[in-house]
């Protein structure tokens, strides 16, 4: 899974887990709706750390908590034990 796809999936998973709407997240994170929407709807190829930090604040979690997911355990396409 590409990094940005993993970020999008993690955000959507957190929205469901915390029973929040995108509008709830926007209200709590302080980012404009179009920025959050563009991340969630795959209209971006990347995300900067400041944006991700703000989204984490909206969920009331740390960046470490955000990345504490199997989605980020291993980059796609890597062999298990390359030697």
C-alpha positions in Angstrom: 0.0 0.0 0.0 1.3 3.4 -0.9 2.0 5.8 2.0 -0.7 8.3 1.1 -3.2 5.5 0.7 -2.3 4.2 4.2 -2.7 7.7 5.6 -6.1 8.0 4.0 -7.2 4.6 5.3 -5.9 5.4 8.8 -7.9 8.6 8.9 -11.0 6.9 7.7 -10.5 4.1 10.3 -10.1 6.8 13.0 -13.3 8.6 11.9 -15.2 5.3 12.3 -13.5 4.4 15.5 -14.2 7.7 17.1 -17.7 8.0 15.5 -16.7 11.4 13.9 -17.8 12.9 10.7 -15.4 14.8 8.4 -17.1 17.9 9.6 -16.4 17.0 13.2 -12.7 16.5 12.3 -12.5 19.8 10.4 -14.0 21.6 13.4 -11.5 20.1 15.8 -8.3 20.2 13.7 -8.6 23.7 12.5 -7.8 22.9 8.9 -10.0 24.2 6.1 -12.5 21.6 4.8 -11.0 21.5 1.3 -7.6 20.5 2.7 -9.1 17.6 4.8 -11.4 16.6 1.9 -8.5 16.5 -0.6 -6.5 14.1 1.7 -9.5 11.8 2.2 -10.6 11.7 -1.5 -7.2 10.9 -2.9 -6.9 14.3 -4.6 -3.3 14.6 -3.2 -0.2 12.5 -3.8 1.4 13.6 -0.5 0.7 15.1 2.9 2.9 17.4 4.8 3.7 16.8 8.5 2.0 20.0 9.6 -1.3 18.9 8.0 -1.0 15.4 9.5 -0.2 16.9 12.9 -3.3 19.1 12.8 -5.4 16.1 11.8 -4.0 14.2 14.8 -4.9 17.1 17.0 -8.4 16.8 15.7 -8.5 13.2 16.8 -6.8 14.1 20.1 -4.0 11.6 19.4 -0.2 12.0 18.9 1.6 11.3 15.7 3.0 8.2 17.3 -0.5 7.0 18.0 -1.5 7.7 14.4 1.4 5.6 13.0 0.7 2.8 15.5 -1.2 0.8 13.0 -0.4 -2.3 10.9 -0.9 -0.1 7.9 2.6 1.4 8.5 4.4 -1.7 9.7 6.2 -2.4 6.4 6.4 -0.7 3.0 4.6 -2.6 0.2 6.7 -4.5 -2.2 9.5 -5.3 0.3 10.7 -8.9 0.5 10.5 -10.5 3.9 14.2 -11.5 4.2 16.2 -10.1 1.4 19.9 -11.2 1.6 
